[in-house]
Amino acid sequence: MSKNAELAAYVTEQLSDLEDIRNIPMMGGYVFYYGEKIFGGIYDKGFMVKVTQASQKYMPDSVQEPPYQGAKPMLPVTILEDKEMLQAMVREMYPELPERKPKKKKE
């Protein structure tokens, strides 16, 4: 199992009390969804979440950085070991996250 796959399994376990958490492998990393909204992912730099008021409130020590070149800045997760706090943050992030774009229909 790759390092990223192990981390994805650990993050999923830490969020296991939340309904509707899933991840999708993508380009060597993972994209994490909560209620069909993307809230974070696993990249070369580790587990990172979108910058929202909630994520900044729960991780005031986290410094925004792009997960890869050309990407919007995200926050490295500094509370991964604290299951309750991590779940509370993701729950509070949900209303701040953009709706998922509808898939384009093929002609």
N, C-alpha and C positions, 0 to 999 in steps of 0.2 A: 504494500500500500504506500502511495506517495506521501510525502510530508503534507501536501495540500489536502489530500484525501483524508488523512488522519485529523488535520485541523478542522475540516468540514464536518467530520463525524463528531468531534468534540463540541464545536459550536452548536450543531444540531441538538446534541444531548443537553447542553446548557440552556437551550431555548425550548426544551421538550414540553414544558408546562403550557406553552402558548399554543393555541389552536392554529392550524393552517400555516405552519412554517415549512418551507421546502427550499431545496437548493438544486441548481442545475450546473453541471460541469460546463465550463466555457473557457476555451483557449488556455488550458493548463491550470485555471483557477476555478472558482465557483461563484455563482451569483445567488444571493439569498433573497427569498420572497417572504413577506408576511401578508397574508390576505391578498395575494396577487399583486402587491406593490413591492417593487425592488427597494430594499433598505440598505443593502451592503453586499460585500463579497470578500472572497479570499483572493489575494493577489500576491505577487512576489514579496511585497512588504508585510504580508500577514492579513488578518481580518480587519476590514475597514468598513465604516458605515457612512451614509450620506450625512452632510452637514445640515442639521436642523436645530431649532431652539432646544429641543429635548436632548439631542446627542451632545450639544455643547454644555447643557446644564449638568448632565450626568458625568461628563468627562472634561471638566474645565482645564485639565492639564494636557489634553491631547492637542497636538498642533496639526492644522490642516496641511495635507500634502497630496499631490496627485498620485493615484495608485500605479499609473504608468504614464509614459510620455504622451502629452496631448489630452489627458483626461481632466475632468473637473476635479478640484481638490475634494478629498474625503478625510475622515478622521480615523486614525489608527485606534482600535478598541483597546482601552487601558483597563477595562473592568471585566474582562473575560472570565476571570476566576470567581467573580461574584454573581452567581446564578440569578438571585432575586433582583439585584440592581440591573443586570443586563436585560432581563425580561421586562422590567418596568420601563427601561429606556426604550426598548423596541416598541412596546405598547404605546408609549407617549409619542413616539416618532410617527406612528401610523397616520394620524390626521394631517400631518405636515408633509407627507410624501405625495408626489404627483401621481395621478391616476395612470394606470397602465395604458399605453397607446393601443388602440385596436389594431389587430393584424390586418394588413392590406390584403384584399381578396385578389386572387390570381385571375387574370382575364381568361 
